[in-house]
Amino acid sequence: FIAGDDGKDYFVHATGLKPNVTIDEGDKVSFDVIEGEKGPKADQVEKQ
């Protein structure tokens, strides 16, 4: 999960990462929020 600036946690799957991006706990990231099958999720995730 990724914590958004709005205080909500968003699910992120490996397919939601931009190409050649890996993230680790504590990384600052930016992302879009899209509607997934089970609610909002992070997409187009990249490190800042």
Secondary structure, 3 states (H helix, E strand, C coil): CEECCCCCEEECCHHHECCCCCCCCCCCEEEEEEEECCEEEEEEEEEC
